[in-house]
Amino acid sequence: MNYLKQFSASAALFLAVLGTAQAQVKVDNAWVRATVPQQKATGAFMQLSSAKDTRLVEAKSPVAGIVEIHQMAMQDNVMKMRQVAFLDMPAGQALELKPGGFHIMLMDLKAQVKDGDKVPVTLVFEGKDKKKETLEVTAIARPLNSSAADANSHSH
């Protein structure tokens, strides 16, 4: 009888640790900017944090033909946008994907993204051990003139 209790406790602990290992990355305030008819691109924004060092290496969404990780930055007084291969996420530090900075670019949109739409985005992270973790996120579409501050004021 005592053996059964020890086994049950060990199994419960193992499952708790396994669950923790799988849920390293936390996502808050995921949103996308709504589009006008015929618009073929938009951005997805969110705050990411991880208990362990990891990196965002890929993003996918069924609403877009092409999904890339991008950076916007001022260069010679001109705002430039470029694709980046990955974003490092040091343990315990928040990474904010926001307008005018790092973000997920959804291109070749298959349909208009309307205010209130729920847009599925799959994020792929890679740990130092090269193991990949996939996280499904639902980003809520916000009006065209939304900013990161507007997204933070909405409750999800």
N, C-alpha and C positions, 0 to 999 in steps of 0.2 A: 504494500500500500504506500509506504514511504517513497519507494522507487517511482511510482506513478506520479506523486506530487512533484518530485524533483524533475522528472521528465517534462511534466506540464509547465513548470516554472521555466525550465531551460528553453522549451519550445516557444513560450510566450516572449521571452527575452530575445531569442533569435529573430522572431518575426518583428519585434519592435525595432531592433537594430537594422534589419533588412529594409523596413519601411522608411527609416530615417535616411539610409544610404540612397534610396531611390528619390527622395524629395529634397535634394540639396538646394535647388534654386527656387527662390520665391519671386513671384511677379505681382506687382501692385499697379493699379490704375491703368490698365491696358486700354488704349483707344486708337481709333483711326480717324483721319479727317475725311468727312463726307465729300463726295464729288458732285460735279454738275454733269448733265447728260453729255455723252461722248468723251468725257475726260478719261484718259487712259492710265493715269498714275495717281497714287496717293501715298501718304506715309503712315506708319504705325508707330506708336509711342508707348512707353511704359517705364516703370522702375523695376530693376532687377537686383537681386542680392543673393549671395550664396554663402553657405557655411564653410565651404571649402574653395580653394583656388580652382577656377574653371575658366573656360572661355566660350563665348557664343560663336559658333562656327558656321551656322546655317539657319535660314528661316524659309518656311514654305507656307503657302496658303492656296486653297482651291479657288479663290476668287481672282487670282492673278496668274498670268502665264510666266512671269519672271518675278522672283523675290530676291532682293539683295540687301546686305547690310551696308549702310551708307554713312558718310560723315559730311557734314556741311561745315565749312570754316571760311573765315575771311582771309583772302590772299590778295595783296596789293589793292586793298579797298574794294575788292569784288568778292561776293559770296560764291564759293565754288562747292560743288557736290561731287564726291567720288566714292566708288565702291571700296570697301575694306574687306580683307579676307576673314578677319575675326575680330572680336573684342575681348580683351582680357578682363576677367572679373576677379580681383583679389578677394580672398576670404573676408567676410564681414563688411565689405565696402559696397555701398550702393552704386549702381551704374544706371544713370538716367538716360533713356532714349527719348529725345525731345526735339521739337521743331528748332531748327537752327544749329543742331548738334548731331550726335549719333542718332540714327533711326533705322527702321526697317522700311525699305522702299518696295511698294507693291506696284508693279508695272504690267502693261498689257492686260488691264482689267477686263474681265469677262462681262461685267455689267456695272451700272452706276452703283456706287456705295451711298446709300441714303442715311440721313440722320436717324439714329436709333437701330440701324442694322447691327447684327451680331456677326462679326467677321472672325472666322477661325484662323489662327496662326499657329504653326508648329515651329517651335524653337529647338535647335539641336545644340547641345553643349558638349564639350570635351574636357575631361579632367586631365590632371598631370599624368595619370596612368594610361592615357589615350582611350579610355572607355568613353563611349558616347551615351548621353542621356537625352531623351526626347521629352519635351514638355508641351502639352496642348494648352493654348491660351485662347480665350474669347475676348476680342477687342470690340468695344462698343463704338459705333460711328458717331462722331460729334459734328456739329455744324462747321461749314467751311472756315469760318473766322475763329475757330477754337484755338486756344493756346494750352500749354501744359497746365497753367494755373486753373483754367476752366475745367480741365479733366479732374484735377484734384478736388474741386468743389462738388463734384457729383459723387453720390454714394453708390457703391456697386454691391 
